[in-house]
Amino acid sequence: MLVCRGPRYLVVPTKHEGVYVSTFGPGPGLFALPVMIVLDLFTGDIAAHPQTLWHGAKFAASVAVAGSVVFVFFAALAFTGRWQALAVALAYGLGTSVWSISSQALW
């Protein structure tokens, strides 16, 4: 049984009473899994180290977002020149909420 002690902006209720699901699906967690496995190997029990868990989640989210910016750059490069593609990628990376949303999804 899930009990939310803070805002519920990352989970939504299902049709079953008291049951919630993530708004992001399994993707962010599966992407962060290798990072968490490595951190667990070094700490012994990552659940006992919330700061390490937090930093690991932020690192995995940053890698995912940086990868998406590179993908947007190469996609734009297929249609425009190098400088225009760079401008599109920078606008995507710095002008959208992709950084904040991705990092919140893992914590």
N, C-alpha and C positions, 0 to 999 in steps of 0.2 A: 504494500500500500504506500503510495507516494504522498508525502506531506510537504507542500511547498512552504518554505519559511521566508520567501522573498517574492519579488515580482515574477509573474508567470509569462513573460514575453517570449520565452523560448519553447514553451510547451503549450499544447492545446488539449482540451478535454476530449475524450472519445465518447461514444454513445453509452459506455459503461460508467456507472457512478464511481468517482474517485480514481479513474484510470486516465493517464495522460500520455501523450506521445510527443516526440520532438518535432518541431516545425522543419527541421533540416534533414530528417531521414538518417540512414546509416552511413552516408558518405563521409562526413567529417570525422566521425569516430573511427571508421575503417582506415582513413588516410592517416590519422594520428597514431594508430596502433603500433607501427614499427618504432616510432619515437618513444612511446610509453613502455614498450618492451625493453628497449635499451636502458631507459631510466630505471625501470624496475630491477634490471640486472645490477645496476650500480648501487641502488639504494637498499635492495633487499625486499622492501615492501613500500611501494610508491604511495599507497593509501595512507601510510603513516607520515608522509612528508607532503603536506598540502602545498607548500610553496614550490617544491620541485614539480609537482603535478601541474600547478598553475603555469609555471614557466615553460614546461614541456608542451602544454596545450597552446600557449601563445607562439612558441617556436614553430610548431607544426602548422598552425594557421598562417603564420607569416610566410612559410615556405610555399604553402598552397596558393596564397594570393600572389606572391612573386611569380610563381609558375603561370598563373592565369594572366598576369600582365605580359609575360613573355609570349604566351599563346596569342593574345590580342595583337601584340606587335607583329608577329609573323603572319597572322591573318590579314592585318591591314597592309602589310608589305606585299601581299599577293595582289592587291588592288591599287596601291599608291607607291610613291617613292619612299626612300628610307626616312627622310626627315618628317614627312607627313605621317608615316606609320609610327614614328617615335612620338609625335604630338598626340596621335590617337591613343597610344598606350599610356602616355603620361596623363592624359585627360581621364582615361578609365581608372588608372591606379590612384590618382590624387583627387579626382573630382567626383568619385562615387563613394558609397558607404561600404565598398567591398572589404576594406581593411577592418572596420569596426564590427561588421556583421560576422565575418569569418572568425575573428578572434573570440567573439562572444559565444559562438556555437559550440566551441570545444570546452568551455568552462562551465 
